Amino acid sequence: MSPTFINIGPGRCATSWLHEILLAHPDVTMASVKETEYFNSNFHLGDKWYEDHFADEGKTASGEISNCYYTDPEVAKRIFQYNPKMKIMINVRDPHSLMQSFHQFGVRRGLPLGPLQDSLGEHIGKLMGSGYQYRQRRNQLTEGDTISLQESVLLSVRLQSFFETFPRDQIYLFVYERLKTEQEQVLAEIYDFIGVDSNYQPPAANEVVNASITPKSKSVARLATQVSYLLRRMGMYGLLSRLHKSRLVKKVFYSDTALKQSVKVNPREVLDDQDCDVLNEEIRRMIQLHPSLEPWWTRLLAESTPNLHAPTASAGT
């Protein structure tokens, strides 16, 4: 079965919540694994390999979420060549908080990272996983693997190929900040966009999915990452999904105490003025390109004030 919609990321923008509410809809079929990564890392495997991830259940809509599609400039063209009518969902989030969330996710995976302000040059593929180390060992890293953490949150650049390739009415902008106050409206818009009953209320709509958690140790985190990747390589997507949702797994391997003790930094307080200016300029550029962001993102600029305690731009590079 061929998909009718694709969410291209980025991750850390409620994509796990999105996956659950799509999976719950009676008229929607989702891929057997949340991230097929077909159009970036697995394109050489061919369309049949890709389509085998979608059950032919005769439903109205079918799709997938691959968090790193947005990082690879070839993906938009490949998707369009596969199906020029494909509906594209794109996630957007305040670049300051998105950067912090990416970094925290890398820490959660047990990576030996320094503080956020010293990690801006880290490869986003390394932080997000998804077979990065496997491809690195084989000298097969993609362009999307190797963009930096800082580059990964500059969405005006990363998304350009999609807006140049697909008609605007085939693109839905999923604004992360809207979920706090407009969840029901966002839910209805998503269902309507993919062509299914927008009045359906999924049981998981109000649940927090894949919230930030902290492993009991870095070795535990690395083990979890390795097991996850191994199961993907073996095609055991069902088992991987069950383990991911298991409360027992979370209880055994992750710690509420560690989460409480972990420090969640505000990029506006730790980045130097030059790096903060880059992110603030990105907010302005995104608002200019996508005016629907103005009610949600203009206020973010007011939160950004010069950081007198951060190192100077020259010292931070």
PATIGU-281410 format. One record per residue (C-alpha): residue in one letter; x, y, z; residue number from 1. Coordinates in steps of 0.05 Angstrom, whole numbers, plus 32768, in hexadecimal, padded with zeros to 4 digits. Layout:
% residues N
<residu->a&east->X&north->Y&up->Z&num->NUM>
...
This chain:
% residues 317
<residu->m&east->8000&north->8000&up->8000&num->1>
<residu->s&east->8019&north->8046&up->7FF0&num->2>
<residu->p&east->8017&north->807D&up->8025&num->3>
<residu->t&east->7FED&north->80BB&up->8019&num->4>
<residu->f&east->8010&north->80E8&up->804C&num->5>
<residu->i&east->8054&north->80F0&up->806C&num->6>
<residu->n&east->806C&north->8117&up->80A8&num->7>
<residu->i&east->80B3&north->812D&up->809A&num->8>
<residu->g&east->80C6&north->8144&up->80E1&num->9>
<residu->p&east->80E9&north->8161&up->8104&num->10>
<residu->g&east->80E4&north->8135&up->8141&num->11>
<residu->r&east->80DC&north->8150&up->8188&num->12>
<residu->c&east->809D&north->8174&up->8170&num->13>
<residu->a&east->8068&north->8145&up->818B&num->14>
<residu->t&east->8072&north->8113&up->8153&num->15>
<residu->s&east->8065&north->80D9&up->8183&num->16>
<residu->w&east->8023&north->80F8&up->8197&num->17>
<residu->l&east->8014&north->8103&up->814D&num->18>
<residu->h&east->8024&north->80BB&up->813E&num->19>
<residu->e&east->7FF4&north->80A2&up->8174&num->20>
<residu->i&east->7FBA&north->80CE&up->815E&num->21>
<residu->l&east->7FC3&north->80B9&up->8116&num->22>
<residu->l&east->7FCA&north->806F&up->8128&num->23>
<residu->a&east->7F8A&north->8074&up->8151&num->24>
<residu->h&east->7F5E&north->808E&up->8118&num->25>
<residu->p&east->7F33&north->8056&up->80FA&num->26>
<residu->d&east->7F3E&north->8070&up->80B3&num->27>
<residu->v&east->7F8A&north->8076&up->80B8&num->28>
<residu->t&east->7FC1&north->8042&up->80AD&num->29>
<residu->m&east->8007&north->8052&up->80C7&num->30>
<residu->a&east->8048&north->8032&up->80B1&num->31>
<residu->s&east->805D&north->7FF4&up->80D9&num->32>
<residu->v&east->8096&north->801D&up->80F6&num->33>
<residu->k&east->8092&north->8066&up->8109&num->34>
<residu->e&east->80CF&north->807A&up->80DF&num->35>
<residu->t&east->80DC&north->8053&up->809F&num->36>
<residu->e&east->8111&north->8085&up->808B&num->37>
<residu->y&east->8106&north->806E&up->8044&num->38>
<residu->f&east->810F&north->80B0&up->801F&num->39>
<residu->n&east->8151&north->80C0&up->8042&num->40>
<residu->s&east->8178&north->8084&up->805D&num->41>
<residu->n&east->8154&north->8049&up->803D&num->42>
<residu->f&east->8144&north->8063&up->7FF8&num->43>
<residu->h&east->8171&north->802E&up->7FD8&num->44>
<residu->l&east->8142&north->7FF7&up->7FF0&num->45>
<residu->g&east->810C&north->8009&up->7FBE&num->46>
<residu->d&east->80C1&north->8019&up->7FBE&num->47>
<residu->k&east->80AA&north->7FD3&up->7FCD&num->48>
<residu->w&east->80D3&north->7FD1&up->800D&num->49>
<residu->y&east->80B3&north->8013&up->8020&num->50>
<residu->e&east->806B&north->8000&up->800F&num->51>
<residu->d&east->8071&north->7FBE&up->8035&num->52>
<residu->h&east->8070&north->7FE9&up->8074&num->53>
<residu->f&east->8027&north->7FFD&up->8066&num->54>
<residu->a&east->7FEF&north->7FCA&up->8070&num->55>
<residu->d&east->7FBA&north->7FCA&up->8039&num->56>
<residu->e&east->7F7D&north->7FD3&up->8065&num->57>
<residu->g&east->7F53&north->7FFC&up->8035&num->58>
<residu->k&east->7F55&north->8039&up->8062&num->59>
<residu->t&east->7F4F&north->8081&up->804A&num->60>
<residu->a&east->7F94&north->8099&up->805D&num->61>
<residu->s&east->7FD7&north->8079&up->806B&num->62>
<residu->g&east->8019&north->8098&up->807F&num->63>
<residu->e&east->8059&north->809B&up->80A6&num->64>
<residu->i&east->8082&north->80C9&up->80D2&num->65>
<residu->s&east->80CE&north->80CD&up->80C6&num->66>
<residu->n&east->80EC&north->8102&up->80F2&num->67>
<residu->c&east->812B&north->810F&up->80C9&num->68>
<residu->y&east->810E&north->8115&up->8083&num->69>
<residu->y&east->8110&north->8161&up->808A&num->70>
<residu->t&east->815C&north->8161&up->8091&num->71>
<residu->d&east->816B&north->8142&up->804D&num->72>
<residu->p&east->8164&north->816F&up->8010&num->73>
<residu->e&east->8157&north->8133&up->7FE2&num->74>
<residu->v&east->8119&north->811B&up->8007&num->75>
<residu->a&east->80E6&north->814E&up->7FEB&num->76>
<residu->k&east->80F9&north->813C&up->7FA3&num->77>
<residu->r&east->80F7&north->80F1&up->7FB2&num->78>
<residu->i&east->80B2&north->80F5&up->7FD2&num->79>
<residu->f&east->8097&north->811F&up->7F99&num->80>
<residu->q&east->80B1&north->80EE&up->7F65&num->81>
<residu->y&east->8092&north->80B5&up->7F8D&num->82>
<residu->n&east->804F&north->80D7&up->7F93&num->83>
<residu->p&east->8044&north->8120&up->7F7E&num->84>
<residu->k&east->8001&north->8120&up->7FA3&num->85>
<residu->m&east->8021&north->810D&up->7FE6&num->86>
<residu->k&east->8009&north->8136&up->8021&num->87>
<residu->i&east->8043&north->8151&up->804B&num->88>
<residu->m&east->803F&north->8161&up->8095&num->89>
<residu->i&east->8076&north->818D&up->80B1&num->90>
<residu->n&east->8084&north->819A&up->80FA&num->91>
<residu->v&east->809D&north->81DD&up->8113&num->92>
<residu->r&east->80B4&north->81F2&up->8158&num->93>
<residu->d&east->80D7&north->822D&up->8178&num->94>
<residu->p&east->8120&north->8222&up->8162&num->95>
<residu->h&east->8139&north->8231&up->81A9&num->96>
<residu->s&east->810F&north->81FA&up->81CA&num->97>
<residu->l&east->8118&north->81CB&up->818F&num->98>
<residu->m&east->8164&north->81D1&up->8195&num->99>
<residu->q&east->8160&north->81C3&up->81E0&num->100>
<residu->s&east->8133&north->8187&up->81D4&num->101>
<residu->f&east->8161&north->8169&up->81A0&num->102>
<residu->h&east->819C&north->8170&up->81CE&num->103>
<residu->q&east->8175&north->8152&up->8209&num->104>
<residu->f&east->8161&north->8117&up->81DD&num->105>
<residu->g&east->81AA&north->8109&up->81CE&num->106>
<residu->v&east->81BA&north->810B&up->8219&num->107>
<residu->r&east->817F&north->80DC&up->8225&num->108>
<residu->r&east->819E&north->80AC&up->81F3&num->109>
<residu->g&east->81DE&north->80AA&up->821C&num->110>
<residu->l&east->820A&north->80D1&up->81EB&num->111>
<residu->p&east->8249&north->80F1&up->8209&num->112>
<residu->l&east->8232&north->8139&up->81FC&num->113>
<residu->g&east->824A&north->8179&up->821A&num->114>
<residu->p&east->821B&north->81B1&up->822F&num->115>
<residu->l&east->81EC&north->81CC&up->81FA&num->116>
<residu->q&east->8216&north->8209&up->81EA&num->117>
<residu->d&east->8251&north->81DB&up->81DA&num->118>
<residu->s&east->8228&north->81AB&up->81AF&num->119>
<residu->l&east->820F&north->81D7&up->8177&num->120>
<residu->g&east->823D&north->81B6&up->8145&num->121>
<residu->e&east->8228&north->816E&up->8156&num->122>
<residu->h&east->8209&north->8148&up->811C&num->123>
<residu->i&east->81BD&north->8144&up->8122&num->124>
<residu->g&east->81C0&north->80FC&up->810A&num->125>
<residu->k&east->81EC&north->80EB&up->8145&num->126>
<residu->l&east->81BC&north->810B&up->8176&num->127>
<residu->m&east->817D&north->80EC&up->8159&num->128>
<residu->g&east->8199&north->80A7&up->814C&num->129>
<residu->s&east->8174&north->8081&up->8116&num->130>
<residu->g&east->81AF&north->8058&up->80FE&num->131>
<residu->y&east->81E2&north->8091&up->80FD&num->132>
<residu->q&east->821A&north->8067&up->811B&num->133>
<residu->y&east->820C&north->802D&up->80EB&num->134>
<residu->r&east->8211&north->805C&up->80AF&num->135>
<residu->q&east->824E&north->807F&up->80CC&num->136>
<residu->r&east->8274&north->803D&up->80D2&num->137>
<residu->r&east->8265&north->802F&up->8089&num->138>
<residu->n&east->8275&north->8075&up->8072&num->139>
<residu->q&east->822C&north->807D&up->805B&num->140>
<residu->l&east->8216&north->80BB&up->8081&num->141>
<residu->t&east->81E3&north->80E4&up->805C&num->142>
<residu->e&east->81E3&north->8130&up->8056&num->143>
<residu->g&east->81A9&north->8130&up->8087&num->144>
<residu->d&east->81D3&north->8109&up->80B9&num->145>
<residu->t&east->820B&north->813C&up->80BB&num->146>
<residu->i&east->81E9&north->817F&up->80C2&num->147>
<residu->s&east->81F7&north->819E&up->8105&num->148>
<residu->l&east->81C9&north->81A6&up->8140&num->149>
<residu->q&east->81C6&north->81F0&up->8133&num->150>
<residu->e&east->81B7&north->81E6&up->80E9&num->151>
<residu->s&east->8181&north->81B3&up->80F8&num->152>
<residu->v&east->8154&north->81E7&up->811A&num->153>
<residu->l&east->8159&north->821A&up->80E2&num->154>
<residu->l&east->8119&north->8201&up->80C2&num->155>
<residu->s&east->8111&north->8239&up->808F&num->156>
<residu->v&east->814C&north->821A&up->806A&num->157>
<residu->r&east->813D&north->81D1&up->8078&num->158>
<residu->l&east->80F5&north->81D6&up->8060&num->159>
<residu->q&east->8100&north->81FF&up->8022&num->160>
<residu->s&east->8104&north->81C4&up->7FF3&num->161>
<residu->f&east->80C0&north->81AB&up->8009&num->162>
<residu->f&east->809D&north->81EE&up->7FFF&num->163>
<residu->e&east->80BF&north->81F4&up->7FBB&num->164>
<residu->t&east->80AB&north->81AE&up->7FA6&num->165>
<residu->f&east->8064&north->81A4&up->7FBF&num->166>
<residu->p&east->8026&north->81CF&up->7FB6&num->167>
<residu->r&east->8015&north->81F6&up->7FF5&num->168>
<residu->d&east->7FD2&north->81D2&up->7FFD&num->169>
<residu->q&east->7FF7&north->8190&up->8004&num->170>
<residu->i&east->801F&north->81A9&up->8040&num->171>
<residu->y&east->8007&north->81AE&up->8088&num->172>
<residu->l&east->8030&north->81D5&up->80BB&num->173>
<residu->f&east->802A&north->81B4&up->80FF&num->174>
<residu->v&east->803B&north->81EC&up->8131&num->175>
<residu->y&east->8054&north->81CC&up->8172&num->176>
<residu->e&east->8042&north->8208&up->819D&num->177>
<residu->r&east->7FF8&north->8203&up->818B&num->178>
<residu->l&east->7FEF&north->81C1&up->81B0&num->179>
<residu->k&east->7FED&north->81E3&up->81F4&num->180>
<residu->t&east->7FAE&north->820A&up->81E5&num->181>
<residu->e&east->7F91&north->81F1&up->81A2&num->182>
<residu->q&east->7F9A&north->81A6&up->81A5&num->183>
<residu->e&east->7F53&north->8195&up->818E&num->184>
<residu->q&east->7F58&north->81C6&up->8153&num->185>
<residu->v&east->7F9C&north->81AB&up->813F&num->186>
<residu->l&east->7F82&north->8164&up->8143&num->187>
<residu->a&east->7F46&north->8174&up->8116&num->188>
<residu->e&east->7F73&north->8199&up->80E4&num->189>
<residu->i&east->7FA2&north->815D&up->80DF&num->190>
<residu->y&east->7F6A&north->812C&up->80D3&num->191>
<residu->d&east->7F4A&north->815A&up->80A0&num->192>
<residu->f&east->7F8C&north->8164&up->807C&num->193>
<residu->i&east->7F96&north->8119&up->8070&num->194>
<residu->g&east->7F4D&north->8111&up->805B&num->195>
<residu->v&east->7F2D&north->80EB&up->8095&num->196>
<residu->d&east->7EF5&north->80FA&up->80C7&num->197>
<residu->s&east->7F0D&north->8138&up->80ED&num->198>
<residu->n&east->7EDA&north->812E&up->8125&num->199>
<residu->y&east->7EFA&north->80EE&up->813E&num->200>
<residu->q&east->7F15&north->80F4&up->8185&num->201>
<residu->p&east->7F4E&north->80C3&up->8191&num->202>
<residu->p&east->7F58&north->80A7&up->81D8&num->203>
<residu->a&east->7FA1&north->80BD&up->81D9&num->204>
<residu->a&east->7F93&north->8106&up->81C6&num->205>
<residu->n&east->7FA2&north->8120&up->820C&num->206>
<residu->e&east->7FDA&north->80F1&up->821E&num->207>
<residu->v&east->8023&north->8107&up->8222&num->208>
<residu->v&east->8049&north->80D9&up->81F3&num->209>
<residu->n&east->8095&north->80CF&up->81F5&num->210>
<residu->a&east->80A0&north->8104&up->8229&num->211>
<residu->s&east->80E8&north->8113&up->823C&num->212>
<residu->i&east->8103&north->80DC&up->8268&num->213>
<residu->t&east->8149&north->80D0&up->8284&num->214>
<residu->p&east->816E&north->808D&up->8284&num->215>
<residu->k&east->818A&north->8072&up->82C5&num->216>
<residu->s&east->81CF&north->8075&up->82A6&num->217>
<residu->k&east->81F2&north->8084&up->8264&num->218>
<residu->s&east->8202&north->803A&up->825B&num->219>
<residu->v&east->81B8&north->802A&up->8262&num->220>
<residu->a&east->81A7&north->805F&up->822F&num->221>
<residu->r&east->81DB&north->8045&up->81FD&num->222>
<residu->l&east->81C1&north->7FFE&up->8207&num->223>
<residu->a&east->8179&north->8015&up->81F9&num->224>
<residu->t&east->8190&north->8039&up->81BA&num->225>
<residu->q&east->81B6&north->7FFC&up->81A1&num->226>
<residu->v&east->817C&north->7FCD&up->81AE&num->227>
<residu->s&east->814C&north->7FFC&up->818A&num->228>
<residu->y&east->8179&north->8000&up->814D&num->229>
<residu->l&east->8184&north->7FB4&up->814C&num->230>
<residu->l&east->8139&north->7FA7&up->814D&num->231>
<residu->r&east->8130&north->7FD8&up->8113&num->232>
<residu->r&east->8166&north->7FB4&up->80EB&num->233>
<residu->m&east->8143&north->7F71&up->80F8&num->234>
<residu->g&east->8100&north->7F8D&up->80E3&num->235>
<residu->m&east->80E1&north->7F80&up->8128&num->236>
<residu->y&east->80B9&north->7FC0&up->8127&num->237>
<residu->g&east->807E&north->7FA5&up->814F&num->238>
<residu->l&east->80AB&north->7F90&up->8189&num->239>
<residu->l&east->80CF&north->7FD3&up->8186&num->240>
<residu->s&east->808E&north->7FF8&up->818B&num->241>
<residu->r&east->8076&north->7FCF&up->81C6&num->242>
<residu->l&east->80B8&north->7FD9&up->81EB&num->243>
<residu->h&east->80B5&north->8024&up->81DD&num->244>
<residu->k&east->8070&north->8029&up->81FD&num->245>
<residu->s&east->807E&north->7FF9&up->8236&num->246>
<residu->r&east->8077&north->8017&up->827C&num->247>
<residu->l&east->80A2&north->7FDE&up->8297&num->248>
<residu->v&east->80DB&north->7FF0&up->8269&num->249>
<residu->k&east->80D6&north->8039&up->827E&num->250>
<residu->k&east->80D6&north->8024&up->82C7&num->251>
<residu->v&east->8112&north->7FF6&up->82C1&num->252>
<residu->f&east->813E&north->8020&up->8295&num->253>
<residu->y&east->812A&north->8068&up->82A3&num->254>
<residu->s&east->8128&north->8091&up->82E2&num->255>
<residu->d&east->80F7&north->80C5&up->82FB&num->256>
<residu->t&east->812C&north->80DB&up->832C&num->257>
<residu->a&east->8160&north->80E5&up->82F6&num->258>
<residu->l&east->812D&north->810E&up->82CE&num->259>
<residu->k&east->8120&north->813B&up->8309&num->260>
<residu->q&east->816A&north->8145&up->8315&num->261>
<residu->s&east->817A&north->8152&up->82CB&num->262>
<residu->v&east->8183&north->819A&up->82B7&num->263>
<residu->k&east->8157&north->81B5&up->8280&num->264>
<residu->v&east->817A&north->81F2&up->8265&num->265>
<residu->n&east->815D&north->822E&up->8241&num->266>
<residu->p&east->8186&north->823C&up->8201&num->267>
<residu->r&east->8177&north->8286&up->8209&num->268>
<residu->e&east->819E&north->8284&up->824A&num->269>
<residu->v&east->81DA&north->825A&up->8236&num->270>
<residu->l&east->81E8&north->826B&up->81ED&num->271>
<residu->d&east->8211&north->82A7&up->81DB&num->272>
<residu->d&east->81F0&north->82E4&up->81BB&num->273>
<residu->q&east->8206&north->82D2&up->8175&num->274>
<residu->d&east->81E6&north->828D&up->8178&num->275>
<residu->c&east->81A7&north->82A8&up->8197&num->276>
<residu->d&east->81A3&north->82DC&up->8160&num->277>
<residu->v&east->81A6&north->82A4&up->812C&num->278>
<residu->l&east->816A&north->8282&up->814C&num->279>
<residu->n&east->8143&north->82C3&up->8154&num->280>
<residu->e&east->814F&north->82D4&up->810B&num->281>
<residu->e&east->8136&north->828F&up->80F9&num->282>
<residu->i&east->80F5&north->829D&up->811F&num->283>
<residu->r&east->80EC&north->82DE&up->80F7&num->284>
<residu->r&east->80FB&north->82BB&up->80B5&num->285>
<residu->m&east->80C9&north->8284&up->80C4&num->286>
<residu->i&east->8093&north->82B6&up->80D6&num->287>
<residu->q&east->80A0&north->82DB&up->8096&num->288>
<residu->l&east->809C&north->829B&up->806D&num->289>
<residu->h&east->8061&north->827E&up->8093&num->290>
<residu->p&east->8035&north->82B6&up->80B0&num->291>
<residu->s&east->8009&north->8284&up->80D5&num->292>
<residu->l&east->8043&north->827D&up->8107&num->293>
<residu->e&east->803E&north->82C6&up->811C&num->294>
<residu->p&east->800C&north->82BD&up->8156&num->295>
<residu->w&east->8038&north->8287&up->8173&num->296>
<residu->w&east->807F&north->829B&up->8164&num->297>
<residu->t&east->8080&north->82E7&up->816A&num->298>
<residu->r&east->807C&north->82E0&up->81B5&num->299>
<residu->l&east->80BB&north->82B5&up->81B3&num->300>
<residu->l&east->80E4&north->82F0&up->819D&num->301>
<residu->a&east->80CF&north->8316&up->81DC&num->302>
<residu->e&east->80EC&north->82DD&up->8206&num->303>
<residu->s&east->8130&north->82E6&up->81E6&num->304>
<residu->t&east->815A&north->831B&up->8208&num->305>
<residu->p&east->81A5&north->8325&up->8205&num->306>
<residu->n&east->81C8&north->82F3&up->8232&num->307>
<residu->l&east->81FC&north->8319&up->825A&num->308>
<residu->h&east->8215&north->82DA&up->827C&num->309>
<residu->a&east->8223&north->82B1&up->823E&num->310>
<residu->p&east->8269&north->82AF&up->821F&num->311>
<residu->t&east->8278&north->82DF&up->81E7&num->312>
<residu->a&east->826E&north->82C9&up->819F&num->313>
<residu->s&east->82B9&north->82C2&up->8194&num->314>
<residu->a&east->82C2&north->8298&up->81D3&num->315>
<residu->g&east->8288&north->826A&up->81C1&num->316>
<residu->t&east->82A3&north->8256&up->817E&num->317>
